[in-house]
């Protein structure tokens, strides 16, 4: 039973990372005329949003590691 919970938590974390990665890849591939005018650089507001999302994912990953260690 413990193994099922670990697999579920790890699977959910991997799924979230995969979806987030696909979202970022599709966003970069999408042809936006304003992006070409800026030389392909992200606006600072978008960079800060991405940093916040990365921090949230890191926190969730730490919580998952704590849960898994507690389950063990």
C-alpha positions as CSV (number, residue, x, y, z in Angstrom):
1,X,0.0,0.0,0.0
2,X,2.9,2.4,0.8
3,X,4.4,1.7,-2.6
4,X,1.2,2.7,-4.3
5,X,1.1,6.1,-2.5
6,X,4.8,6.7,-3.4
7,X,4.2,5.9,-7.0
8,X,1.1,8.1,-7.1
9,X,2.9,11.1,-5.6
10,X,5.9,10.7,-7.8
11,X,3.7,10.2,-10.9
12,X,1.7,13.3,-10.1
13,X,4.9,15.3,-9.6
14,X,6.3,14.1,-12.9
15,X,3.0,14.8,-14.7
16,X,3.0,18.3,-13.4
17,X,6.6,18.9,-14.5
18,X,5.9,17.4,-17.9
19,X,2.8,19.6,-18.5
20,X,4.6,22.7,-17.4
21,X,7.5,21.9,-19.7
22,X,5.2,21.3,-22.6
23,X,3.5,24.6,-21.9
24,X,6.8,26.5,-21.9
25,X,7.9,24.8,-25.1
26,X,4.7,25.6,-26.9
27,X,4.8,29.2,-25.7
28,X,8.3,29.5,-27.1
29,X,7.4,27.9,-30.5
30,X,4.3,30.1,-30.9
31,X,4.9,32.9,-33.4
32,X,4.1,36.2,-31.7
33,X,4.9,39.3,-33.8
34,X,5.7,41.4,-30.6
35,X,8.2,38.8,-29.6
36,X,10.1,39.2,-32.9
37,X,10.2,43.0,-32.4
38,X,11.8,42.6,-29.0
39,X,14.5,40.3,-30.3
40,X,12.9,37.2,-28.7
41,X,13.3,38.4,-25.1
42,X,10.7,37.8,-22.5
43,X,9.3,40.9,-20.8
44,X,10.4,41.3,-17.2
45,X,6.8,40.7,-15.9
46,X,6.7,37.3,-17.7
47,X,10.0,36.3,-16.3
48,X,8.9,37.1,-12.7
49,X,5.7,35.1,-13.2
50,X,7.8,32.1,-14.5
51,X,10.2,32.5,-11.5
52,X,7.2,32.4,-9.1
53,X,5.9,29.3,-10.8
54,X,9.3,27.6,-10.5
55,X,9.5,28.5,-6.8
56,X,6.0,27.0,-6.3
57,X,7.0,23.8,-8.1
58,X,10.1,23.6,-5.9
59,X,8.1,24.0,-2.8
60,X,5.7,21.3,-3.9
61,X,8.6,19.0,-4.7
62,X,10.0,19.5,-1.2
63,X,6.6,18.7,0.3
64,X,6.4,15.6,-1.8
65,X,9.9,14.5,-0.6
66,X,8.8,15.1,3.0
67,X,5.6,13.1,2.5
68,X,7.5,10.2,0.9
69,X,10.1,10.2,3.7
70,X,7.3,10.2,6.3
71,X,5.6,7.3,4.5
72,X,8.9,5.3,4.6
